[in-house]
Amino acid sequence: MELALNRISKTYKKGSVKALDNFSVILTPGVYGLLGPNGAGKSTLMNIITDNLNADGGEVVYGGENIKKLGKDYRAVLGYMPQQQGLYDDFTLNRFLWYMAALKGLKKKEAKEKITQLLETVNLTDAAHKKLGSFSGGMKQRALIAQALLNNPEILILDEPTAGLDPKERIRIRNFISEIAEDKIVLISTHVVSDIEFIAKEIILLKKGQLISHDSPNKLTKELENKVFEVEIQREDLKYFQDNYRVSNLCHNDNSIIVRIVTDNPPTDFQYTTAKPTLEDLYLYIFEQGI
Ligand SMILES: Nc1ncnc2c1ncn2[C@@H]1O[C@H](COP(=O)(O)OP(=O)(O)OP(=O)(O)O)[C@@H](O)[C@H]1O
């Protein structure tokens, strides 16, 4: 199965910046990370893929058919976890899932089986009769993922699934997504590199509405070979490096500082060693402006 995004464009107000600009990519089963800073166009893209927002130009095609034509057949294979929380705080988790199952048109028997199974999968069986308002951030996110999975979707769209979570919950959600991703097209938007670094088969880099690059994490970081350096400097040189280079890390020793920089032009007046690039280095290289 293939989800093709063909030349998608979107401008919210006449004359304002393009939220999406001629964006094209083809998605097949596996995890994709949609990576970009605030305002890059991630939510806009997800809203267009889930048919909650109309594009000004281009089309979304699933299995060879425009999703506008597929209509409810498309919605039947779609699972969507939006960003906002707090909408159903007075519902118990059980009631929330039954409510969502009804909206998705599941039959009673089907809903019962699926809810029992999903509560187990997201490890919330014991919390089924508690109100969502009393849940921790991670529990809420897992509840939202569970509702997205009720119809056993072929396409799963997750808008910042780890927003506001502590590192332990982040790891848990990440592993969980990796487990359920089999046979599905999973698109995860995030501005946190580590959320997708190890689970995404491909990373899609989005900047100001435009596709910058999309490839496996390994291939993307290869592009940065010989552009990441570590330099041992004295404290008084730090400002010079911060003003003139993208500094991806700082490590203070007793008498010196090791700065990690991402640049096309390594410093000529300092000794440096070449370092192995990471996705965080790449993120900085692409999204850090003005240096
Ligand atoms: N409803 C709207 N009306 C007008 N402009 C909008 C609207 N929604 C988004 N935009 C603009 O479109 C651009 C893309 O925004 P979008 O929310 O898609 O980015 P994002 O990558 O999801 O950002 P974030 O990580 O902050 O959620 C931004 O310039 C934003 O200001």
The ligand as an SDF file (V2000), in Angstrom:
LIG
                    3D

 31 33  0  0  0  0  0  0  0  0999 V2000
   -5.0190   28.3860   11.2900 N   0  0  0  0  0  0  0  0  0  0  0  0
   -3.9800   29.0680   10.8000 C   0  0  0  0  0  0  0  0  0  0  0  0
   -4.1560   30.3360   10.3220 N   0  0  0  0  0  0  0  0  0  0  0  0
   -3.1060   31.0420    9.8200 C   0  0  0  0  0  0  0  0  0  0  0  0
   -1.8440   30.5830    9.7620 N   0  0  0  0  0  0  0  0  0  0  0  0
   -1.6050   29.3350   10.2430 C   0  0  0  0  0  0  0  0  0  0  0  0
   -2.6630   28.5230   10.7920 C   0  0  0  0  0  0  0  0  0  0  0  0
   -2.1230   27.3370   11.1930 N   0  0  0  0  0  0  0  0  0  0  0  0
   -0.7940   27.3960   10.8990 C   0  0  0  0  0  0  0  0  0  0  0  0
   -0.4850   28.5830   10.3390 N   0  0  0  0  0  0  0  0  0  0  0  0
    0.8520   29.0000    9.8560 C   0  0  0  0  0  0  0  0  0  0  0  0
    1.3100   28.0200    8.9410 O   0  0  0  0  0  0  0  0  0  0  0  0
    2.7000   27.7210    9.1550 C   0  0  0  0  0  0  0  0  0  0  0  0
    2.8700   26.2470    9.4650 C   0  0  0  0  0  0  0  0  0  0  0  0
    2.2750   25.9740   10.7320 O   0  0  0  0  0  0  0  0  0  0  0  0
    2.1330   24.5020   11.3340 P   0  0  0  0  0  0  0  0  0  0  0  0
    1.3040   24.6080   12.5810 O   0  0  0  0  0  0  0  0  0  0  0  0
    1.6680   23.5870   10.2800 O   0  0  0  0  0  0  0  0  0  0  0  0
    3.6430   24.1620   11.6980 O   0  0  0  0  0  0  0  0  0  0  0  0
    4.2130   23.0220   12.6820 P   0  0  0  0  0  0  0  0  0  0  0  0
    5.4630   22.5450   12.0340 O   0  0  0  0  0  0  0  0  0  0  0  0
    3.1600   22.0340   12.9800 O   0  0  0  0  0  0  0  0  0  0  0  0
    4.5730   23.8380   13.9850 O   0  0  0  0  0  0  0  0  0  0  0  0
    4.4950   23.3110   15.5460 P   0  0  0  0  0  0  0  0  0  0  0  0
    5.6660   22.4060   15.7370 O   0  0  0  0  0  0  0  0  0  0  0  0
    4.6420   24.6100   16.2950 O   0  0  0  0  0  0  0  0  0  0  0  0
    3.1640   22.6670   15.7410 O   0  0  0  0  0  0  0  0  0  0  0  0
    3.1640   28.6660   10.2470 C   0  0  0  0  0  0  0  0  0  0  0  0
    3.7340   29.8010    9.6250 O   0  0  0  0  0  0  0  0  0  0  0  0
    1.8860   29.0190   10.9770 C   0  0  0  0  0  0  0  0  0  0  0  0
    1.9760   30.3000   11.5690 O   0  0  0  0  0  0  0  0  0  0  0  0
  1  2  1  0
  2  3  1  0
  2  7  2  0
  3  4  2  0
  4  5  1  0
  5  6  2  0
  6  7  1  0
  6 10  1  0
  7  8  1  0
  8  9  2  0
  9 10  1  0
 10 11  1  0
 11 12  1  0
 11 30  1  0
 12 13  1  0
 13 14  1  0
 13 28  1  0
 14 15  1  0
 15 16  1  0
 16 17  2  0
 16 18  1  0
 16 19  1  0
 19 20  1  0
 20 21  2  0
 20 22  1  0
 20 23  1  0
 23 24  1  0
 24 25  2  0
 24 26  1  0
 24 27  1  0
 28 29  1  0
 28 30  1  0
 30 31  1  0
M  END
$$$$
